[in-house]
Amino acid sequence: MSGPFTRHPEAIQVSTPWLEVARADATRPAQVAEAMQGCDGVASVLGTRFSKQPITSYSASARAIVEAMHARAIRRLIVTSSMAAADWRDPKMNWLERALITRILDRVGATLSDDLRRMERIVAGSGLDWTIMRPLGLTSMDPPTEYAIARNHIAGKQTARRDLAAAIADQLDRTADLQAAVAIATTNKTQSIPATIWREGIKPNLLGRNQ
């Protein structure tokens, strides 16, 4: 089988004969192992909202995926983390950008960052051929976009979702970044950091509470 597995397969709008979507909970090893049947590699793009409550979905999923990959004898693993887990800030940020990152992401997003770090430790200790992908602030950008990668951290403001997807696909065939963390930044476009934080982090939480 090739294709994604998710708890909400109906949300995936892409339809092609080469894509098979499976329903599975990424925190349950048995379901994950079943969904992995016939796979040569695994890419996890799990995402969740900021919350002041404890978050465990990243680390729970990492444990389930690693267990299932060992059971299926699958070696290649790519997981999506975040620069928030790296405790690094671009020195070129202005004071407002740095204050927003520190006061909002490090406080409102503290439980998310903590679980990302737990996930990274689980993956790094898995013994698999892993690569951890660390985008900057994820956002949607119209094409064309260009991106750059670097080990551990990279200067920049945002990562377009299309660039993260392209970088993950590229990593499936790369061997230079095995057992390493790779940061990704979109290089030819940028958006306001305050606007990105509002649109991608704060607004979805507010809408979620009102639904």
C-alpha positions in Angstrom: 0.0 0.0 0.0 1.1 3.6 -0.7 -0.5 6.6 0.7 -1.5 8.4 3.9 -3.3 7.0 6.9 -5.4 9.3 9.1 -8.3 9.3 11.5 -10.2 11.4 9.0 -9.7 10.0 5.5 -12.7 11.9 4.2 -10.8 15.1 4.7 -8.2 14.2 2.0 -9.5 15.6 -1.2 -6.9 14.2 -3.6 -8.0 11.3 -5.7 -5.7 9.2 -7.9 -5.3 5.5 -8.7 -1.8 5.6 -7.2 -3.0 6.9 -3.8 -4.7 4.8 -1.2 -5.9 6.4 2.0 -6.4 4.3 5.1 -8.2 5.0 8.3 -5.9 4.6 11.4 -5.1 6.2 14.7 -1.4 7.2 14.7 -1.1 6.6 18.4 -2.2 2.9 18.2 0.6 0.5 17.2 -1.7 -2.2 15.9 -3.5 0.1 13.6 -0.3 1.8 12.5 1.3 -1.6 11.7 -1.7 -2.6 9.7 -1.6 0.6 7.7 2.1 0.2 7.0 1.8 -3.1 5.3 3.7 -3.0 2.0 5.4 0.3 2.8 9.1 1.0 2.2 9.3 4.1 4.4 7.2 6.3 6.7 6.7 10.1 6.8 4.8 11.5 9.8 3.2 14.9 9.3 1.1 14.9 12.5 -0.1 18.3 13.6 -2.1 19.7 16.5 -3.1 23.1 17.9 -1.5 25.1 20.6 -2.9 24.4 24.0 -2.1 25.2 27.7 -3.2 21.7 28.5 -0.7 18.8 28.3 -0.1 17.5 24.7 1.0 13.9 24.2 -0.1 13.2 20.6 3.4 13.7 19.0 5.3 11.4 21.5 2.5 8.8 21.6 2.5 8.7 17.8 6.3 8.4 17.7 6.2 5.4 20.0 3.5 3.7 18.0 5.2 4.4 14.7 8.6 3.2 15.9 7.1 0.0 17.4 5.2 -0.7 14.2 8.2 0.0 11.9 10.4 -2.5 13.9 7.6 -5.1 13.7 7.4 -4.6 9.9 11.1 -4.3 9.4 10.8 -0.8 7.8 13.9 1.4 8.2 13.2 4.8 6.7 11.4 7.3 9.0 10.8 11.0 8.5 8.9 13.0 11.1 7.8 16.6 11.1 8.8 18.6 14.2 9.3 22.4 14.5 12.0 25.0 15.1 10.1 25.6 18.3 11.7 22.4 19.6 15.2 23.6 18.8 15.4 26.5 21.3 17.0 28.7 18.5 15.9 32.1 17.3 17.1 33.8 14.1 19.4 36.6 15.2 18.1 38.7 12.4 14.6 39.0 14.0 13.6 42.4 15.1 12.6 43.1 18.7 8.8 42.7 18.0 9.2 39.4 16.2 11.5 38.1 19.0 9.0 39.3 21.7 6.1 37.6 20.0 8.0 34.3 19.6 9.0 34.4 23.2 5.8 35.5 24.8 3.3 33.7 22.7 4.9 30.6 21.3 7.1 29.8 24.3 4.1 30.3 26.7 0.9 29.4 24.9 2.8 26.8 22.9 5.0 25.4 25.7 3.1 22.1 26.0 3.3 21.5 22.3 7.0 22.3 22.2 7.6 20.0 25.1 5.9 17.1 23.3 7.8 17.8 20.1 11.0 17.4 22.1 9.8 14.1 23.5 9.0 12.9 20.0 12.4 13.9 18.8 14.1 12.0 21.6 12.0 8.9 20.8 12.8 9.1 17.1 16.6 9.7 17.7 16.7 6.7 20.0 14.8 4.4 17.7 17.8 2.9 15.8 16.0 3.5 12.5 17.1 5.6 9.5 15.4 8.7 10.7 15.3 12.4 9.7 13.6 15.0 11.7 12.2 17.9 9.7 12.0 21.3 11.4 10.0 23.9 9.5 9.8 27.5 10.7 6.3 29.0 11.1 4.2 27.0 8.8 1.9 29.0 6.5 0.2 28.7 3.1 1.9 30.6 0.2 0.9 30.8 -3.4 3.4 29.3 -5.9 6.1 29.7 -7.0 8.1 29.2 -3.8 11.7 28.2 -3.2 13.2 26.7 -0.1 16.6 25.9 1.6 17.5 23.3 4.1 20.2 23.2 6.8 21.2 20.9 9.7 19.5 21.7 13.0 18.4 25.3 12.4 18.2 27.9 9.6 17.6 31.6 9.3 14.3 32.8 8.0 10.7 33.6 9.0 8.3 31.0 7.5 8.1 27.7 5.7 5.4 27.3 3.1 3.5 24.1 3.5 4.2 23.2 -0.2 8.0 23.6 0.5 7.8 21.3 3.6 6.0 18.7 1.5 8.6 19.0 -1.3 11.4 18.7 1.3 9.9 15.6 2.8 9.5 14.0 -0.6 13.1 14.8 -1.4 14.3 13.3 1.9 12.8 9.9 1.0 15.6 9.4 -1.5 18.4 11.2 0.3 21.0 9.6 2.5 23.0 12.7 3.5 20.6 13.6 6.3 20.1 10.2 8.0 19.9 10.4 11.8 19.9 14.2 11.7 17.5 17.1 12.2 17.0 19.3 9.1 15.5 22.8 9.2 13.5 24.2 6.2 12.9 27.8 5.3 11.1 29.4 2.3 13.6 31.8 0.8 11.8 33.8 -2.0 8.8 35.0 0.0 8.0 36.1 3.5 5.0 37.1 5.5 4.5 39.1 8.7 5.4 37.0 11.8 2.6 38.6 13.9 0.0 37.9 11.1 1.3 34.3 10.7 1.0 33.7 14.5 -2.5 35.1 14.5 -3.7 33.1 11.4 -1.9 29.8 12.1 -1.8 29.6 15.9 -4.3 31.9 17.7 -7.2 32.2 15.3 -7.8 28.4 14.8 -7.9 28.0 18.6 -10.5 30.8 19.0 -12.6 29.3 16.2 -12.4 25.9 17.7 -13.7 27.1 21.1 -16.7 28.8 19.3 -17.7 25.7 17.3 
